[in-house]
Amino acid sequence: MFTEQPTMKDLFEQLGLDSDEDSIESFIEKHRGMNDSRHIEEAPFWNDGQKAFLKQAIHEDAAWVVVIDDLNTQLHHD
């Protein structure tokens, strides 16, 4: 459990993705615009475990929501 607000690096680690700055930027660039839905957990590039984590975190309004919303915004920004 986090005692501070999770960061984008923390989120990528939690999702089992490379979490260095270059990897995060590359992920966002690669997947930008690939999700027509506004619901990040429905994006086609997540595996089942990642989808489940995102859905649960959003449903529970967990501390993760702020950084998940930030990622969602970046994935939809042109």
N, C-alpha and C positions, 0 to 999 in steps of 0.2 A: 504494500500500500504506500502511496506517495504522501509525503507530508508537505510537499510543494507542488505547484502547478506543473504537470508533465510538459515536457518540451517536444518539439517535432522529432528530435533525436530519440527521445524516450518512446514516442509512438512507433517509430520505425523499428526500434529494437523489439517492442512488444509484438509487432506484426511479423517479426522474424525477417526483416529486410535490412539491407546494408544501411547503416545510420550515419555515415560520415556526410559532411555537407555536400560534396560532389555527387554522391549517390542519391541523396534526397532530391537535389536539383534535377538530376538525370531522370529519376522516377517521375517527377512532376512533369517535366518536358515530354517524356515518352507517353504519358497517359492523359495529358491535358486534352480535353475535348472528347475522350473516349467514353464518357459517361453522360448520356443524354438525360438521365434522371437527376433530380436534385438530391436524391438519397444516396449518399456516398457508399453505404453498405451494399447497394445493389449494383455497383459497378462490375463489369465483366472480368476485370483483371485480378480480383481477390480470390484466394482459395477459400474453401469452406470454413476453415478455422478463423481466418481473417475476417470474413463476413460475420461470423458469429460473435467475435469480439467487438467489432464495430457496432453491430446491432444491439448487443447487450449494454455497451457503454452508453450509447445514445438513449436507450430505453430507461436506463437507471439514472440518467442525467449525471453520470459520474464525472470526476475531475477531468477525465479524458476529453469531454465534450468540447472544451474550448479549442484544444489543439486539433481535434477531428474536424471541427468547423473551419478552422484555418486551412487545413489540408483540402477540404472540400472546396473552399473558395479559390484556392490556388489552382486546383484541377479544372475549375470552370472559367478561370480568368483567361481572356484571349491575349 
